[in-house]
């Protein structure tokens, strides 16, 4: 089985929008790390997509995009994902994001009752990451 995760560090956000209770963080370039089971080597890709929080309540001002993500925490019920997101991700219950963004003095924080990733287009290969 292969595993795929989004590396939040360096991923590019085109905009963050709140409409109809849904917060959409639009990634114009989310960096994916793909790992094959049994292999120590990985590959790096990019793909567009949205991180959506349902019944969202921003706890800090929504920053204007485009902006680069420097990392952060995504809480999904009892799990906390630091600087990454598993792909796929769909969950109901407690959801929270705290993202550090380039040029912003404070982290962007929002909470809600569900979280999901909606990936678009086809992943595009960048490079092979050799283990050391």
C-alpha positions as CSV (number, residue, x, y, z in Angstrom):
1,X,0.0,0.0,0.0
2,X,1.2,3.5,-0.9
3,X,0.9,6.5,1.4
4,X,0.4,10.1,0.3
5,X,0.6,13.2,2.5
6,X,0.6,16.9,1.9
7,X,3.7,18.7,3.1
8,X,2.3,22.0,4.4
9,X,5.7,23.6,4.5
10,X,6.1,25.5,1.3
11,X,2.7,24.7,-0.1
12,X,1.1,27.7,-1.9
13,X,-2.3,29.0,-0.9
14,X,-4.1,31.1,-3.5
15,X,-6.9,32.2,-1.2
16,X,-8.9,31.5,2.0
17,X,-12.6,32.0,1.8
18,X,-15.5,31.7,4.2
19,X,-18.9,31.2,2.6
20,X,-22.1,29.5,3.8
21,X,-20.3,28.3,6.9
22,X,-17.6,26.5,4.9
23,X,-14.0,27.7,5.1
24,X,-12.0,26.8,2.0
25,X,-8.3,27.0,1.9
26,X,-7.4,26.9,-1.8
27,X,-4.0,25.3,-2.4
28,X,-2.8,26.3,-5.9
29,X,0.2,24.1,-5.3
30,X,0.0,21.5,-2.4
31,X,3.3,19.5,-2.2
32,X,2.6,15.8,-2.0
33,X,5.0,13.2,-0.6
34,X,4.4,9.7,-2.0
35,X,5.9,6.6,-0.3
36,X,5.6,3.0,-1.5
37,X,5.3,0.3,1.1
38,X,8.6,-1.4,1.8
39,X,10.6,1.4,0.2
40,X,12.7,4.0,2.0
41,X,12.7,6.3,-1.0
42,X,9.9,8.8,-1.7
43,X,8.7,11.0,-4.6
44,X,7.6,14.6,-4.5
45,X,4.6,15.9,-6.5
46,X,2.3,18.9,-6.6
47,X,-1.4,19.2,-7.0
48,X,-4.2,21.8,-6.6
49,X,-6.9,21.2,-4.0
50,X,-9.0,22.6,-1.1
51,X,-8.9,22.0,2.6
52,X,-12.5,22.5,3.7
53,X,-13.7,23.0,7.2
54,X,-17.5,22.7,7.8
55,X,-19.5,25.0,10.2
56,X,-16.3,27.0,10.4
57,X,-15.5,29.7,12.8
58,X,-12.3,31.7,12.1
59,X,-10.6,32.6,15.4
60,X,-8.3,35.0,13.7
61,X,-8.6,37.4,10.7
62,X,-8.6,35.6,7.3
63,X,-5.4,36.6,5.5
64,X,-5.4,37.7,1.8
65,X,-3.7,35.4,-0.7
66,X,-1.7,34.4,-2.4
67,X,0.5,33.3,0.5
68,X,3.0,30.5,1.3
69,X,2.3,28.1,4.2
70,X,5.2,27.7,6.6
71,X,3.6,24.8,8.4
72,X,1.1,24.2,11.2
73,X,-1.2,21.8,13.0
74,X,-4.4,20.3,11.7
75,X,-6.6,18.7,14.4
76,X,-9.1,16.0,13.4
77,X,-10.9,14.7,16.5
78,X,-8.2,13.1,18.6
79,X,-5.5,13.3,15.9
80,X,-3.1,16.2,15.3
81,X,-1.2,16.4,12.0
82,X,1.9,18.6,12.3
83,X,3.1,20.2,9.1
84,X,1.3,17.6,7.0
85,X,-2.1,16.3,6.0
86,X,-2.9,12.7,5.1
87,X,-4.5,12.1,1.7
88,X,-7.4,11.3,1.6
89,X,-8.9,13.1,4.6
90,X,-12.6,13.2,5.4
91,X,-13.8,13.4,9.0
92,X,-16.8,14.6,11.0
93,X,-16.4,15.9,14.6
94,X,-13.9,18.4,16.0
95,X,-11.8,20.0,13.3
96,X,-9.2,22.8,13.8
97,X,-6.4,24.3,11.7
98,X,-3.6,26.5,12.9
99,X,-1.5,27.6,9.9
100,X,1.7,29.7,10.0
101,X,1.8,31.8,6.9
102,X,4.7,33.7,5.3
103,X,4.5,37.4,6.2
104,X,1.8,37.0,8.8
105,X,2.8,37.8,12.4
106,X,0.3,35.4,13.9
107,X,-1.0,32.0,12.9
108,X,-4.4,31.7,11.1
109,X,-6.7,29.6,13.3
110,X,-10.2,28.2,12.5
111,X,-12.4,25.5,14.1
112,X,-15.4,23.6,12.8
113,X,-17.4,20.3,12.9
114,X,-15.8,18.5,9.9
115,X,-12.8,18.6,7.7
116,X,-12.0,17.2,4.2
117,X,-9.6,17.5,1.4
118,X,-10.9,18.0,-2.1
119,X,-8.0,17.5,-4.6
120,X,-8.3,18.7,-8.2
121,X,-6.6,17.9,-11.4
122,X,-3.8,15.4,-11.8
123,X,-0.7,15.3,-9.5
124,X,2.4,16.5,-11.3
125,X,5.8,14.9,-10.6
126,X,8.6,17.1,-9.3
127,X,11.5,14.8,-8.0
128,X,12.7,11.6,-6.5
129,X,13.7,11.9,-2.8
130,X,16.5,9.6,-2.1
131,X,17.0,8.4,1.5
132,X,20.4,9.1,3.1
